[in-house]
Amino acid sequence: MTETPRTTKPATFLVQRTTAVVGAIFLIVGVLGFIPGITTHYDQLQFAGHHSMAQLFDVFTVSVLHNLVHLLFGVVGVIAARYPGGSRAYLMIGGLVYLILCVYGLGTDSAGAPNFVPVNDADNWLHLGLGVGMIALGIGCTALDRRRGDFPPRDVRKA
């Protein structure tokens, strides 16, 4: 009798594990934005807008809205990590959102009313790095999963 070799699929794909880590980091950053000491000038934390003088790690300008967006982005990442396609989409679309946020920050006067997020130069550089990094992770992790033969083919749709 000849046995056919069985291939075992991983419980999760690399892109899913990466997305779970990215989502968890956003959750942590969102929480840290509400902790005095880690967020300096906490007494000047505003709900939104350029009047918020609070700074996460004394570098990145934050507001309540900014922190809530990080928490929401983290929750979406953790949920997206349950599915390979959702994970890839989270990294790719999330990266695009951060690139757009970088362009927004570069084109907005940090002391002006349109700066509702709020952002400063450090935020702009971070958003650029996050955008490029998330897109690179989405492409790279998916490519590695496909190279190992693990990732679902492009034409397979989940019912």
C-alpha positions as CSV (number, residue, x, y, z in Angstrom):
1,M,0.0,0.0,0.0
2,T,1.3,3.4,-0.9
3,E,0.6,6.3,1.3
4,T,0.2,9.8,-0.1
5,P,2.2,12.4,1.7
6,R,0.1,14.8,3.7
7,T,1.0,18.4,3.8
8,T,0.0,20.3,6.9
9,K,-1.2,23.8,6.6
10,P,-0.1,26.2,9.3
11,A,-2.8,27.3,11.8
12,T,-2.1,30.9,10.6
13,F,-0.3,32.4,7.7
14,L,2.7,34.7,8.2
15,V,0.6,37.6,6.9
16,Q,-2.0,36.9,9.6
17,R,0.6,36.7,12.4
18,T,2.1,40.0,11.2
19,T,-1.3,41.7,11.1
20,A,-2.0,40.5,14.6
21,V,1.3,42.1,15.8
22,V,0.6,45.3,14.0
23,G,-2.9,45.5,15.3
24,A,-1.6,44.8,18.9
25,I,1.0,47.6,18.6
26,F,-1.8,50.0,17.5
27,L,-3.8,49.0,20.5
28,I,-0.9,49.5,22.9
29,V,-0.1,52.9,21.3
30,G,-3.7,53.9,21.7
31,V,-3.8,53.0,25.4
32,L,-0.4,54.7,26.0
33,G,-1.8,57.9,24.6
34,F,-4.1,58.1,27.6
35,I,-1.4,57.5,30.2
36,P,0.0,60.6,31.9
37,G,3.8,60.5,32.0
38,I,4.1,58.4,28.8
39,T,2.0,61.2,27.3
40,T,3.6,64.5,28.3
41,H,1.6,67.6,28.8
42,Y,-1.4,65.3,29.5
43,D,-3.3,68.2,31.1
44,Q,-3.3,69.8,27.6
45,L,-4.8,66.8,25.9
46,Q,-7.8,68.0,23.8
47,F,-10.5,65.9,22.1
48,A,-9.3,67.0,18.6
49,G,-7.6,69.8,16.8
50,H,-4.3,71.6,16.7
51,H,-4.8,73.0,20.3
52,S,-3.8,69.6,21.8
53,M,-0.3,70.0,23.2
54,A,-0.1,66.5,24.6
55,Q,2.8,64.4,23.2
56,L,3.2,60.6,23.2
57,F,6.8,59.9,24.3
58,D,7.3,63.7,24.3
59,V,7.6,63.5,20.5
60,F,4.3,62.7,18.7
61,T,1.3,65.1,19.1
62,V,-1.8,63.3,20.2
63,S,-5.4,64.1,21.0
64,V,-8.3,62.0,22.3
65,L,-9.4,61.5,18.7
66,H,-5.9,60.5,17.6
67,N,-5.7,57.9,20.4
68,L,-9.2,56.5,19.6
69,V,-8.2,56.1,16.0
70,H,-5.2,54.1,17.1
71,L,-7.4,51.9,19.2
72,L,-9.9,51.4,16.4
73,F,-7.1,50.7,13.9
74,G,-5.8,48.1,16.4
75,V,-9.2,46.4,16.8
76,V,-9.6,46.2,13.1
77,G,-6.1,44.7,12.7
78,V,-6.8,42.0,15.3
79,I,-10.1,41.1,13.7
80,A,-8.5,41.2,10.2
81,A,-5.8,38.8,11.4
82,R,-8.4,36.0,11.6
83,Y,-8.3,35.7,7.7
84,P,-5.4,35.7,5.3
85,G,-7.2,38.0,2.8
86,G,-8.4,40.3,5.5
87,S,-4.8,40.5,6.9
88,R,-3.4,41.4,3.5
89,A,-6.1,44.0,2.9
90,Y,-5.6,45.5,6.3
91,L,-1.8,46.0,5.7
92,M,-2.3,47.3,2.2
93,I,-5.2,49.6,2.8
94,G,-3.9,50.7,6.2
95,G,-0.6,51.5,4.6
96,L,-2.3,53.6,2.0
97,V,-4.3,55.4,4.6
98,Y,-1.1,56.2,6.5
99,L,0.6,57.5,3.3
100,I,-2.5,59.7,2.7
101,L,-2.2,60.9,6.3
102,C,1.4,61.8,5.7
103,V,0.5,63.8,2.6
104,Y,-2.3,65.5,4.7
105,G,0.2,66.3,7.4
106,L,2.7,67.7,5.0
107,G,0.1,69.9,3.4
108,T,-1.5,71.2,6.6
109,D,-0.3,74.0,8.8
110,S,0.4,72.3,12.2
111,A,-1.2,75.4,13.9
112,G,-4.1,75.7,11.6
113,A,-7.7,74.7,12.1
114,P,-7.6,72.0,9.4
115,N,-5.1,70.1,11.5
116,F,-7.9,68.2,13.4
117,V,-5.9,65.0,13.9
118,P,-3.4,66.7,15.1
119,V,0.0,66.0,13.5
120,N,3.5,67.4,13.7
121,D,6.7,66.8,11.8
122,A,7.5,63.7,13.8
123,D,4.0,62.3,13.1
124,N,4.5,62.9,9.4
125,W,7.7,60.9,9.3
126,L,6.1,58.2,11.4
127,H,3.1,58.1,9.0
128,L,5.4,57.8,6.0
129,G,7.3,54.9,7.6
130,L,4.1,53.2,8.7
131,G,2.6,53.5,5.2
132,V,5.6,52.2,3.4
133,G,6.2,49.5,6.1
134,M,2.6,48.2,6.2
135,I,2.5,48.0,2.4
136,A,5.8,46.2,2.3
137,L,4.7,43.8,5.0
138,G,1.5,43.1,3.1
139,I,3.3,42.3,-0.1
140,G,6.3,40.6,1.5
141,C,4.4,38.3,3.9
142,T,1.9,37.3,1.2
143,A,4.7,36.5,-1.2
144,L,6.5,34.4,1.4
145,D,3.2,32.5,2.2
146,R,2.6,31.9,-1.5
147,R,6.2,30.8,-2.1
148,R,5.8,28.2,0.6
149,G,2.5,27.2,-1.1
150,D,0.6,28.1,2.0
151,F,-1.4,31.2,1.0
152,P,-4.8,30.6,-0.8
153,P,-4.5,31.1,-4.6
154,R,-5.6,34.5,-5.9
155,D,-8.7,33.1,-7.5
156,V,-10.1,31.4,-4.4
157,R,-12.9,33.4,-2.9
158,K,-14.3,32.8,0.6
159,A,-18.0,32.0,0.5
